[in-house]
């Protein structure tokens, strides 16, 4: 590869990285807004339930079950943001 083509490839990858970082920051800010708007008792209750499940199952099994629910955990903040926008 020539120096010029490597330079252009680096620029392209850098632009993609900048775009991904901007999207990450935007999603992060939207999640913060949704978290602030949500009911604090719901957050505390969810944490207590998660702690009780982790305590009864053990950390290893709780981690395995959390990994299986990962897609749901990713979609839940988006659901909250959509619910708050209506």
N, C-alpha and C positions, 0 to 999 in steps of 0.2 A: 504494500500500500504506500501511496505517496504521502508526503507530509501534509499536503493540502486536503486529501481525502480523510486522513486521520483527524485533522483539525475540524473538519465539517462533522465528522461522526461524533467527536467530543462535544461540539456545540449542540448537536441534536439530542444527545443523551442528557446534557445539562439542561436543556429546555424542558425535556420530559420530567426530569427530577424537580425542577422549579414548579411545574404544573402540579405534580403530585403533592409537593409540599404545600402549595396554596390550597389545594382541595382538602388536605389533612387539617390545615389551620381553620378553614371554613367549617368543616364538620365538627371540629373541636369546639369552636365558638357556639355553633348551633346546639351542640349537646349541653354546653354549660347553661345556655339560656333555658333549654328544656328542663334541666335539673333544677334551676332556680325556681321555675314556675311550678314544679311538681310539689305535691304534698309532702312535708317533712315526715309525717307519721307513716306514710307509705314507704318512704326510704328506710326509716328505722325498722319498721315491721319486716320489710324484705331482708334487711341485714340480720335481724333476729332469726327469721326462718332459715336463712342460708347457714347461719351459725349452728342452729339446732340440727339441721340436716348433716352438716359436716361433723358435728359432734357425735351423732348417732351412727353414721355410716363409717366414720373414720376419714381421715384426710385423703387417703389414696383413692378410695371409692368415690368420695365426693368430687375429687378432681376429675376422675374418669367420667362421671355423670355430667359434670360441667362442660367438659369437652364435647359431649354429645349434644348438649343444649346450646353450643356456641352460636350456631346460625340464628337461633331465636334471640339470644342475647344481643346479637348485632342488629337485628331488625327492630327490637323493642325501642331504642332511643329514636329511631326514625318514625316509629308509630306514635311516640309521644310528641315529636315535633309536628307531625301531620295533624294530630289531635288538637294541639295548641293553636295551629294556624286556622282551624275552622271557626 
